[in-house]
Amino acid sequence: MIKKNSYLALILVVIIVFLISCSKPQSNIQDNSKSLPSKTEAQQPTSAQDINKVQEDLRKCEVLSDQNEKDNCYTSVAYSYKDYKICDNVIAQASNEQCKINIAVEKQDLAVCPTLQLNWQRDYCYSQIAQRLLDASLCEKVESEARYHCYNNIALRKEDIAICDKIQSESGRGLCYSDIAIKKLDVSICDRATANRDYCYMAIAKDTKDLSVCNKISKQDDIYGCYSNVARAKQDTSICQSIPEQYAKENCLKEVAQGPY
């Protein structure tokens, strides 16, 4: 009986040792799998791959014989990688600066603007970034008349007439007001414009097909022109018949005959 029990105990020990030895390799396999990159990670390019790709693109530029083509090639590569250093390969000074400007605008990097040599380049750099950011305060850094275009474009995109007020030129403010008024089809904004006011009324009258807006125009000939525009937009010859001046009436009928806008 004792021998039998000893024999069973020995068998039990062998089974336990076998199970332990089988479990260890499984643990090792799981640990190794943790060290392998995932499918997504394996597909991501390494820094070395990026560098090789840049060098390959630059070599395509180097073999070009025409300097203009070579400069254009370097500019394109620099813009693709948003890398200012590549711009240094561009020989033509103007193209070299433009290469940096294009990247600065794309990256909205204001630090580059004051480093540019020419005034118009600095103005262009500030103005373009200001418009990208819709930040009218940056237009103040523009020293030339391009500042007013900067204000105008941002004001129009934001439909904010308060930005128009920053324009010192009366004609510039008037254009800014009228641009926003026409975009919003808001006659009351035209009233703010001392310059360009009649043009503003005429454009809104045509777009809204509202004849009453024409009567706000100061010059009589322009009123008749406005009538013609509305008549053509509505394809309504009766509007032409209401014009007392014969020449203006005939012009109006000719406009209507051309069909709607």
C-alpha positions in Angstrom: 0.0 0.0 0.0 2.9 2.3 0.9 4.6 1.5 -2.4 1.4 2.2 -4.3 1.0 5.6 -2.6 4.7 6.5 -3.3 4.2 5.5 -6.9 1.1 7.8 -7.2 3.0 10.7 -5.5 5.8 10.4 -8.0 3.4 10.5 -10.9 1.8 13.6 -9.4 5.2 15.4 -9.1 6.1 14.6 -12.7 2.7 16.0 -13.9 3.3 19.2 -11.9 6.8 19.7 -13.3 5.5 19.1 -16.8 2.8 21.8 -16.4 5.3 24.3 -15.0 7.7 23.7 -17.9 4.9 24.3 -20.5 3.7 27.5 -18.9 7.1 29.2 -19.0 7.5 29.3 -22.8 4.0 30.7 -23.1 5.0 33.6 -20.8 8.1 34.2 -22.9 6.0 34.3 -26.1 3.7 36.9 -24.6 6.6 39.1 -23.5 8.2 39.0 -26.9 5.0 40.0 -28.6 4.9 43.2 -26.4 8.2 44.3 -27.8 7.1 44.0 -31.5 5.8 47.2 -33.1 2.1 47.4 -34.0 1.0 47.4 -37.6 0.3 51.1 -37.5 3.7 51.9 -35.9 5.5 49.9 -38.5 3.9 51.9 -41.3 5.1 55.3 -40.0 8.2 56.6 -41.7 11.3 57.1 -39.6 13.4 60.3 -39.5 16.0 58.6 -41.7 13.4 57.9 -44.3 12.2 61.6 -44.2 15.8 62.8 -44.6 16.3 60.4 -47.6 13.2 61.6 -49.2 14.3 65.3 -48.9 17.7 64.5 -50.3 16.2 62.6 -53.2 14.0 65.6 -54.0 16.9 68.0 -53.7 19.0 65.9 -56.1 16.3 66.3 -58.7 16.8 70.1 -58.4 20.6 69.9 -58.5 20.7 68.1 -61.9 18.7 70.9 -63.6 20.8 73.1 -65.9 18.6 76.2 -66.1 19.1 78.3 -63.0 15.5 79.6 -63.0 14.1 76.1 -63.2 16.5 75.1 -60.4 15.4 78.0 -58.2 11.8 77.1 -58.8 12.5 73.5 -58.0 14.2 74.4 -54.7 11.3 76.7 -53.8 8.8 74.0 -54.4 10.7 71.5 -52.3 11.2 74.0 -49.5 7.5 74.8 -49.5 6.6 71.1 -49.5 8.6 70.5 -46.3 8.1 74.0 -44.9 11.8 74.2 -44.4 13.4 77.7 -44.6 16.9 76.2 -44.9 16.1 74.8 -48.3 15.4 78.3 -49.5 19.1 79.1 -49.1 19.7 77.0 -52.3 17.7 79.6 -54.3 20.2 81.9 -56.0 18.0 84.7 -57.2 17.6 87.1 -54.2 13.9 88.0 -54.9 13.0 84.3 -55.3 15.0 83.4 -52.2 13.0 85.9 -50.1 9.7 84.9 -51.7 10.5 81.3 -50.8 10.7 82.3 -47.2 7.6 84.4 -47.3 5.5 81.5 -48.7 6.6 79.3 -45.9 6.1 82.0 -43.3 2.6 82.7 -44.4 1.7 79.0 -44.5 3.2 78.5 -41.0 1.8 81.8 -39.8 5.3 82.6 -38.6 5.4 86.4 -37.9 9.1 86.2 -36.8 10.2 85.9 -40.5 8.5 89.2 -41.7 10.9 91.7 -40.1 13.9 89.8 -41.4 13.0 90.4 -45.0 15.0 93.0 -46.9 12.5 95.0 -48.8 9.6 97.0 -47.4 7.0 95.5 -49.8 8.1 92.0 -48.8 7.7 92.8 -45.1 4.3 94.4 -45.8 3.2 91.4 -47.9 4.3 89.0 -45.2 2.4 90.7 -42.4 -0.7 91.3 -44.5 -1.0 87.7 -45.7 -0.6 86.3 -42.2 -3.0 88.8 -40.8 -5.6 87.7 -43.4 -4.9 84.0 -42.6 -5.5 84.7 -38.9 -8.3 87.3 -39.5 -6.4 89.5 -37.1 -6.9 93.1 -38.1 -4.4 94.3 -35.5 -1.6 92.8 -37.5 -2.5 95.1 -40.4 -1.0 98.0 -38.4 2.4 96.5 -39.0 1.9 97.1 -42.8 3.5 100.4 -43.6 2.3 101.0 -47.2 -1.2 101.5 -48.6 -1.4 97.7 -48.6 -2.5 98.2 -45.0 -5.9 99.4 -46.2 -6.3 96.3 -48.4 -5.5 94.3 -45.4 -8.2 95.9 -43.3 -10.7 95.7 -46.2 -10.2 92.0 -46.8 -10.5 91.1 -43.2 -13.5 93.4 -42.7 -15.2 91.8 -45.7 -14.6 88.2 -44.6 -15.7 89.0 -41.0 -18.5 91.3 -42.2 -17.3 93.8 -39.6 -17.8 97.4 -40.5 -15.9 98.5 -37.4 -12.7 97.3 -39.1 -13.5 99.7 -42.0 -13.3 102.6 -39.6 -9.6 101.9 -39.2 -9.0 102.9 -42.8 -7.9 106.6 -42.9 -8.6 107.2 -46.6 -12.2 108.3 -47.2 -12.4 106.5 -50.5 -10.8 103.4 -48.9 -13.4 103.4 -46.1 -16.2 103.9 -48.6 -15.1 100.9 -50.6 -14.8 98.8 -47.5 -18.4 99.8 -46.4 -19.8 99.2 -49.8 -18.1 95.8 -50.2 -19.7 94.6 -46.9 -23.1 96.2 -47.7 -23.2 94.4 -51.1 -22.2 91.1 -49.5 -24.9 91.5 -46.9 -27.4 93.2 -49.2 -27.7 95.9 -46.5 -28.6 99.3 -47.8 -28.1 101.0 -44.4 -24.4 100.2 -44.6 -24.2 102.1 -48.0 -25.4 105.1 -46.1 -22.2 105.2 -44.2 -20.1 105.5 -47.3 -19.5 109.0 -48.5 -17.4 107.7 -51.4 -18.7 104.8 -53.5 -22.2 105.2 -52.1 -24.1 105.4 -55.4 -22.3 102.3 -56.7 -23.3 100.5 -53.5 -27.0 101.4 -54.0 -26.9 100.4 -57.6 -25.3 97.0 -56.9 -27.8 96.2 -54.1 -30.8 97.3 -56.3 -29.7 95.0 -59.1 -29.1 92.0 -56.7 -32.3 92.5 -54.8 -34.3 93.6 -57.9 -35.6 96.5 -55.7 -36.3 99.6 -57.8 -36.8 101.8 -54.7 -33.1 101.5 -53.8 -32.3 103.3 -57.1 -34.1 106.4 -55.9 -31.4 106.8 -53.2 -28.8 107.5 -55.9 -27.7 111.1 -56.1 -27.0 111.5 -59.9 -29.9 111.3 -62.3 -28.1 109.5 -65.1 -27.0 106.8 -62.5 -30.6 106.5 -61.4 -31.6 105.6 -65.0 -28.7 103.2 -65.2 -29.9 101.6 -62.0 -33.4 101.3 -63.5 -31.9 99.5 -66.5 -30.1 97.1 -64.2 -33.3 96.2 -62.3 -35.4 96.0 -65.4 -32.9 93.6 -67.0 -32.7 91.5 -63.7 -36.5 91.3 -63.6 -37.0 91.2 -67.4 -39.5 93.9 -67.0 -39.8 96.5 -69.8 -42.4 98.5 -68.0 -39.6 99.8 -65.8 -37.9 101.2 -68.9 -41.2 102.9 -69.9 -41.1 104.8 -66.6 -37.9 106.5 -67.6 -38.7 110.0 -69.0 -35.5 110.5 -71.0 -35.7 108.9 -74.4 -32.1 107.9 -74.7 -32.1 106.3 -71.3 -35.3 104.5 -72.0 -33.9 103.0 -75.3 -30.7 101.9 -73.5 -32.9 100.3 -70.8 -34.8 98.3 -73.5 -31.6 97.2 -75.1 -30.4 96.0 -71.7 -33.6 93.9 -71.1 -33.3 92.4 -74.6 -29.9 90.9 -73.6 -31.6 88.7 -71.1 -31.3 88.4 -67.3 -27.9 88.6 -65.6 
